Amino acid sequence: MDTERTTLAHRPLTRADRCDRCSAAAQARAVLPHGELLFCGHHLRAHRAPLLAAGAVLDGPAA
């Protein structure tokens, strides 16, 4: 894993971070080779398997 992905994965989520699918409070970050996505708990559960298959690094309280 490269340094940039590691750094993104360890940056704490804040109250301003919102789910990229529904704008609810973000509970997890998925760091992919070309960027990051933020998810609420519901959308993380719905998309966890494909994210992991794509090589995402998951971080956050719901990860």
C-alpha positions in Angstrom: 0.0 0.0 0.0 1.3 3.4 -0.8 1.9 6.2 1.7 -0.9 8.5 0.5 -3.5 5.7 0.9 -2.2 5.0 4.4 -2.4 8.6 5.3 -5.9 9.0 4.1 -7.1 5.9 5.9 -5.8 7.2 9.2 -7.2 10.7 9.0 -10.0 10.9 11.6 -13.6 11.5 10.3 -15.2 14.7 11.4 -18.8 15.8 11.9 -18.4 17.6 8.5 -17.7 14.3 6.7 -20.8 13.1 4.9 -21.7 9.8 3.1 -21.1 10.1 -0.6 -24.3 8.2 -1.3 -26.9 9.9 0.9 -25.3 12.8 2.8 -25.8 11.1 6.2 -22.9 11.4 8.7 -19.9 9.4 7.5 -19.0 6.4 9.6 -16.3 4.9 7.4 -13.8 5.8 4.7 -12.9 3.6 1.8 -9.5 4.5 0.4 -9.1 3.2 -3.2 -6.1 3.6 -5.5 -7.6 6.6 -7.2 -9.3 8.4 -4.3 -11.6 7.9 -1.3 -15.3 7.5 -0.7 -17.1 8.1 2.6 -20.1 6.0 3.7 -22.7 5.9 6.4 -23.1 2.6 8.2 -26.0 1.5 6.0 -24.2 2.1 2.7 -20.9 0.6 4.0 -22.8 -2.6 4.8 -24.4 -2.5 1.3 -21.1 -2.0 -0.5 -18.4 -3.6 1.8 -17.8 -6.7 -0.3 -17.3 -5.0 -3.7 -15.1 -2.3 -2.0 -12.8 -5.0 -0.5 -12.7 -6.9 -3.8 -11.5 -3.6 -5.4 -8.7 -3.4 -2.9 -10.2 -0.6 -0.7 -8.7 0.1 2.7 -11.6 0.7 5.1 -11.3 2.9 8.2 -13.6 4.5 10.6 -15.9 3.5 13.5 -18.1 1.3 11.2 -15.3 -0.2 9.3 
